[in-house]
Amino acid sequence: MIELERHDDVFVLTMTDDENRWNTTFVRAFAAALDEVEASDGAAALVTMSAHDKFFSNGLDLEWVSSEGEHRGGDRAVFGAEFMDVMGRIITMPVPTIAAVNGHAFGAGFMCAIGHDVRIMREDRGFLCANELQIGLTVPVPEIALFRHKIPAPAFHETIILAKRWTAPAALAAGFVEAAVPLGELREAAMTRAAELAPLAVHRKNFGWQKEAIYGENAALNTQHGAAHMLKNMSDFVSGH
């Protein structure tokens, strides 16, 4: 379901569950891999990829949601909270993170990809899409906040309200995919970028705090104060790490 390996300073998390749809069992396997990465020391980066030729992650496990009784997907009642917690962890991982998007990333899969620091996408196939409205669901407020931070306007509006299916060239032009490469070069490109960024994690607390300052409880971008006030009263806004 989830495989984790390490090559020098780069961890590679590979999703191996067919279309990599999100259910509680999948969430917990993903969380366990993040635990291992976070338990490491020194320079490190994380590459997340898929073993499937066509899908990075095809979103929520709808068959599991609509089924009854015991299911390999696990406890339905706890899914929402555990899934959102894992998405929050991805966003604030104390190491650089790169999503190697080889194919479709819909709904929860798109959310996973956008939570990474860098996205490198297969250039010729696959869509990024927040497709909740298309299947009769709403985009949760925390997901809206994430997308607003990560996706420039007006691409944000097209993503959330119009459920646009973003190809790699379009996402690259919009500014939320860093590079688009042939499938055969995707892993190498992601690994190379991860190795470049891994030294940022030497100072884990500092790196993690910087992400918390953007996406955490007291995010600088969300403060009621303007930049001038914060600069003039710097002692009130000291680093918390």
Secondary structure, 3 states (H helix, E strand, C coil): CEEEEEECCEEEEEECCCCCCECHHHHHHHHHHHHHHHCCCCCCEEEEEECCCCEEECCECHHHHHCCCCCCCCCCCCHHHHHHHHHHHHHCCCCCEEEEECCEEECHHHHHHHHCCEEEEECCCCCEECCHHHHCCCCCHHHHHHHHHHCCCCHHHHHHCCCCCECHHHHHHHCCCCEEECHHHHHHHHHHHHHHHHHHHHCHHHHHHHHHHHHCCCCHHHCCCCHHHHHHCHHHHCCCC
